[in-house]
Amino acid sequence: MVEDAQARAYAEADFNDPHDGYVALFKEAFGDREISGHVLDLGCGPGDITFRFARAFPHCTVHGVDGSEAMLGFGRRELSASPELRDNVELFTGMVPGAELPREQYDAVISNSLLHHLPRPAVLWDEVKRRGKPGAPVFIMDLRRPGSREYARLLVDRHAGGEPEILRRDFYNSLLAAFRVDEVRKQLEKAGLDAFTVKETNNRHLTISGLLP
């Protein structure tokens, strides 16, 4: 989403339910495990989940990275208006793989809706393994491909009916580009991350979670 219109539509859309749900599902996946240290958010977009995560885990420093300056521009404006986050959130421009970041490895790695944007899914799993410390919690949420184009259109109408057409179009295309649970499990097997858990969380999302070996 490098175009200004796309970035604006995404940044201004109502993602409260899924993004609040992201933090809740992370906590459910890792129970009472203490989350602290440095966290990397891959493909952070305008930073909404980055900020929510930082608020939920105030002992963390969260680094968000995204390849879209247009998206990050909205995030930086939000960050400048949120003084309580300035000490533990930083946003960086960079592509996956290859982003230049202040740290080589992180104590946890998170991501939302990046997987289906990548030309090769292995890129994400290689980056997760490279950037996460051994034992680091990993939590990924992404769209789940529906069984038909008709159902994809129904999901767009149901969950983005009041959004701008540009966002509805991108949502529809993203649904069709997303993966099924069985496909993600095969990706994880190839990456040596087959101990990770893959779950369907609702009619359009799945989550992947686990601790890095």
Buried (B, 14 or more C-beta within 10 A) or exposed (E): BEEBEBBBBBBEBEBEEBBEBBBEBBBEBBEEEEBEBBBBBBBBBBBBBBBBBBBBBEEBBBBBBBBBEBBBBBBBEBBEEBEEBEEBBBBBEBEBEEBEBEEEBBBBBBBBBBBBBBEEBEBBBBBBBEBBBEEBBBBBBBBBBBEEEEBBBEBBEEBBEEBBEBBBBBBBEBBBEBBBBEBBBBBBEEBEBEEBEBBEBEEBBBBBBBBBE
